[in-house]
Amino acid sequence: MTDQPRVWSVVGLDRALAPVRRVLAWVQEDPDARVGSAKFAHLNSARWIAEAKRLDVPEAIRERIDLLGERVAALDAECFSERRSRFAAAWQELVTLDQLLGLPARRMPQKVVPKPAWREMLVPDEPGGGSKQRSGSWSSAGWSGRMDTPLVEAGVAAYIADALFAHDICTPGDLLRLRPTGSISLEPVRHAGAKLEGELVAVSGRAGLATTVLEGDGARRHQLRLNGKGSVLVEFRSGAERDTVAPGSRLIVVGRPHAEEGRPVILRQAELLAPKAAPVLVQYGLGDSDHLVRAALRALAPNWRLIGDALNGLAPARLPALSSALSTIHGQTSGTFEPARERLAFDETLLAQLGLSWERFRGARERGLRHAVLHSSASRLGTWGQAALDDRQQEAFEDIKRDLRRPQPMLRVLSGDVGSGKGRVALMAAAMVAESRHQVMLLCPDQASAEQRYLFAEQTLRDAGVVAQLVDTPSSAVADAIKRGEIQVVVGTLELLEARLDFRRLGLVIATERDNWGYASQLIRQLRTPRPDALIVTSTPVGVPIALTAYPDHDLTVVSSPPIRAQVDVYGDEERRAAYAAAAARVAAGEQALVVFPMARGTDALDPSETVRVMRALSSDAFPGARVGIFHGSASREERLGTWWDFVHRRIDVLVATTHVEDAPPVPGASTVIVEQAERMSRGRLKRVCAFVRGQGAAHAHLVLGAQASSQAADELTALFKESSGTGVADSEIDLSGVTTLTVDDAFPTGDWRWLDAKSDRRILLEARDAAHRVLREDPGLRRPANQRIVALARECWSKVWPDGPACPLPEASPSAKRRRRRRRRR
C-alpha cells in the first residue's frame, strides 16, 4: 500500500475545513462583538465538519475532528461567556489539526475579516479533490501577553485548562506566578538510538510516524517514533500532546525508559520540552498535574516576548526583563535562576510596598519642619571630636540631609552591622539640626544606655558648640530650660516621649531600639504637629521580617561595613583559667584586654564591693603586673569618663566593665575580651561586645560560661558566631523567638511571600521600597494612567501576600480619563 492516497486525503481535509476556518476566523477577529452569532457559526461549521468525517483519515485525526464538532455543537444554547470559551477552544482544535497534518502555521490577517456568505462555501467534489473556493491562511492570534486572559483563549488546550482550574490556575498570570519547588537535571541530552539508562532521560531527534495502539481493556497508547542515529518509541501521556508535534520536526522528549526482553525501548509518560528550553524538568509540587503546568507553559512559550512590564522601568538595571525572568524561572529558556528570582521578588515587594506606604503619602501631606542644612557644627565634630565619616557613612548621612531639607517629617530607619558607625552618623545629624536652631531628643532603650551614650557624646557635642543634657525625671528647672531652648540636645530614655515635655522647637528625635521593634515609631507618631523628624537607629541590623512588620512604611538606610571577625572561643566554667591565660599572654605582649560582666535588668549584676574584689583577684592572679581599672555604673560620670580615657591612652591594661561599654568609641589597643557568664547576655549585646575589640592584629573573644549554664549553651553560642554578620544573628534570633515576640503588639502581620527571601533579599527590599516611595512622592494618589495598571497589580499582589490580613488600602483602579487642561485667560 502506497502513501499516495494518504497525501490526497490530507489535502482534501485541509480544503474541507476551509469554510470552518473562515467562520471561526471571522468570530475570533472580534469575539466580544461577534460571539452573539452563534447560530450562524454553528450551522455553517457543523455541515462542513460532517463532510470532513467522510474522508479517509487516521483514527487520531478523526478523534480531533470529533472534538472539533463537540466544541461548536449547540453554541446557541449556551450562555454568552461559554460561547466565547467554546469558540476559542474550537479555534485551538483547528490549529492542533494543522500541526498534526504538518501544514504551515496560519496567521490571522491584519485587516477586518468580512462575514462569510453562504454561497461562498462549496462542498468539495470528492475526497482529495479540489474546491472552487480556497480559504485564506487563518490562524489564532495566540496569547497577547495579557496576564488576565483565560488560558483557553491564550492557546492552552481545553483539557489542560480544565484540569488546572481545580488548582485555581485560570489565567497566564496565575500560571506564571507559580513558584517552582525544584527541578530535575536532564543533562546530558541523549540522541535517539543511544542507550537509555536512568529513571528519567531526555532524548532528542526528529518526529516520525505517529500511531495509536488500542489495548484489550479499551485503553489507548499514543506513540510516536523518534528518529536520529537510531530510533526510539515515545509514549505520550495523552494523544493531544502527541498531536501537537509536526512530522519531521526536531524536538526533545523527556520520559522514563522501559525495556522488555525482545522488544525495543519505550519512553513512557513522555512530555515535550520547548525548543530553547533548559535541559531541566521543573517541578511545582502539584503531583500528577505538574506535567499539565509544563504543557501549558509550552503553549505560552512562543509569546514570552509579548509580556509587558507594567512597572515601567522601575526595576534596577542589573535585573533581567520580566519576560526573560519568567522564561528562565519556568525552564523555557536557559539562564541563571537567581537573578530571575530576584526580579520577581522585586516586583512582588514593590507592589506590596505601595499598599504599605499608601497611608503615609496619600492626601494632604503631614506638616513638618524644614531644616537649614549647615555644616559648621558637623565639621567641628569631625575635626575636634574625631568623628569624621568615611564614604559609607557619608552616603547614609546624605540620605538624612535630603530628608531634613523637606517640609514633610522624616521617618527613616538607620541600620547597620556592629562597628559600621551608625551612632556617629546620628550624632552628626543631631549637631546639624541643633545648628539650625532646632532641638534634638537622643533616646535610648534604658537608663544605663542613656547614661553611657551621654557620657561619650556630651564632650564631643560640647566641642562642636552644642549644649546637651541627660534627663531622667525632669525637674522644673530643667523643663524650663528645655522650653526656653537653652538645652539643644536632650538625652534620655523612650519614656521622655510620654512625659510630654514642652520644647521651644523640637526638630529631630533620634531613638535607639534594641528589642521592642516599632515602639519608638508609635510614640513619635503621636507627637503634635508640626511633627519632628524621626530617625530610628537599630542596635543590630534589621532583617527583612522586622522591616516589613515593625517599619512597613519607613525609609530604610543601611550603613554597609566590612565584617569585623573576631576569633571566638567558648569555655566551660571549669576552663576559666585557660581563657584568662590566653588573655594574659596577649596583655604581656603589650596589648589591652577587657573583662565584661553581664547586666541584670539594665543594671550592674555586681555591686561595687564585689567588683573591687574581682579587680584585686585579676591583678594578683590572672594578670600579674598589669594595671587593672574598673568601669562600674555606680561611679560618677566624671570617674567613669576618666577611667575610660585612661584605658584609651593605655594608662590601664585591663578594664573590668560591669555596664555598657560597647557603645563607647573604639579603642585601638584593645584586642582581647573575656565575657563572663556569656549565656546570660543577650545575643545582640554579646555580638556587639565581641566585635568591639579590634586591635592592631587578630582580635580574640573568650566566652566563659557560668556554673549554672545548660548543656546546650556552648553549642548555641558556637552556632551564633558562625554567622559573620549581624544580619545573620538577627535572623537566628527571629528563628528562635519569632517576629511577633520581637515587635510591638500591633505590628503589621507577616506575609506569605512567594518570591521574597526573608534572609537574603535585604537589598531587594531596599530597592523596592525606595522605588515605591519615589512613585508615591511623584503621584501620591496614583492617578496617572501609567500607575493605574500598577494599582490593579498591587491589589492583586496584596490579596496573595496577606490573604487573611487587613484589606488593601489602595483604591480600585479607575478607567483613565482624559486630563482637562486649564485654558489661560487672555488679557
Secondary structure, DSSP 8 states (H G I E B T S, - for coil): --SHHHHHHHHHHHHHTHHHHHHHHHHHHSHHHHTT-HHHHHHHHHHHHHHHHTS---HHHHHHHHHHHHHHTTGGGS-HHHHHHHHHHHHHHHHHHHHHHT-------SS------GGG----SSTT---SS-----------S-TTS-TTTTT--HHHHHHHHTTT--SHHHHHT----EEEE--S-EETTS---SSSEEEEEEEEEEEEEE-TTS-EEEEEEEESSSEEEEEES-HHHHHTS-TT-EEEEEEEEE--TTS--EEEEEEEE-TT--SEEEE-S-GGGHHHHHHHHHHHGGGGGG---TTTT-S-TTS--HHHHHHHHTTSS---HHHHHHHHHHHHHHHHHHHHTHHHHSSS-----------HHHHHHHHTSS----HHHHHHHHHHHHHHHSSS--EEEEEE-TTS-HHHHHHHHHHHHHHTT-EEEEEESSHHHHHHHHHHHHHHHHHTT--EEE-SS--HHHHHHHHHT---EEEEEGGGGTTT---SSEEEEEEEESSSBTHHHHHHHTS-SS--EEEEEESS---HHHHHHTSTTSEEEEE-------EEEEE-GGGHHHHHHHHHHHHHTT-EEEEE--EETTEESS-HHHHHHHHHHIIIIISTT--EEEE-TTS-HHHHHHHHHHHHTTS-SEEEESS--TTS---TTEEEEEEETGGGS-HHHHHHHHHH---SS--EEEEE--TT--TTHHHHHHHHTT-SSHHHHHHHHHHHH-HHHHB-TT-------SS--TTT-HHHHHHHHHHHHHHHHH-TT--SHHHHHHHHHHHHHHHHH-TTS----S-----------------
